[in-house]
Amino acid sequence: MDDQIRIELEAAAFRTLRAHLMEKRADVQNIDMMNLAGFCRNCLSRWMQEAANDRGIEMSKDAARELFYGMPYDDWKAQNQTEASAEQKTAFTKSFAENVDPKD
């Protein structure tokens, strides 16, 4: 397999993951994803932002989130996100420290 085909397959897999998270499983809370998997939708949007910036394409955090979520982040939160419990917040503090680089 050549590099171009590999890149196209990786991009297709990413688009499928994004669609799954945004369309089929919008009910899954970001905090639960972070606590279980060590990443969430916001991480995915940040990775897109970092990839753009690494290529000299200026992209803000808000622009990256809107690109990933397909709408302003605050709109998506209002439609899909629920208030986190104390237990979720405690687990998140640990997961965030373990999985997110301090420079982020």
C-alpha positions, -999 to +999 in steps of 0.1 A: +000+000+000+014+034-009+014+064+014-014+082-005-038+053-002-029+049+035-036+086+041-069+083+023-079+053+044-069+071+076-089+101+066-119+080+058-117+062+092-115+096+109-146+109+090-164+077+101-154+082+137-165+118+136-199+109+121-204+082+146-197+105+175-217+134+162-247+117+145-251+082+160-238+088+195-243+124+204-257+111+236-222+099+248-209+127+270-174+141+264-166+137+301-174+100+299-153+096+268-124+113+285-127+093+317-129+060+298-107+065+267-085+095+276-098+116+248-130+132+237-145+153+209-127+184+221-094+165+219-102+155+183-109+191+174-077+202+192-057+176+172-072+191+140-062+226+151-026+214+159-024+197+125-035+228+107-011+250+127+018+226+121+011+232+084+011+270+087-027+272+086-040+295+113-069+279+132-083+290+165-096+266+191-132+279+184-127+274+147-114+239+151-143+230+174-169+244+149-152+224+121-154+192+141-188+197+157-204+212+126-218+241+146-205+265+173-195+244+203-218+263+227-248+253+204-237+216+205-233+217+242-267+232+247-283+205+225-263+174+237-244+179+269-257+173+304-243+185+337-215+163+350-218+146+384-193+150+412-180+115+404-175+123+367-157+156+376-133+138+400-125+111+374-120+138+348-094+156+369-074+124+370-079+115+334-071+150+321-038+150+341-029+116+327-038+122+291-035+159+282-001+175+277+003+204+302+011+228+273-024+222+260 
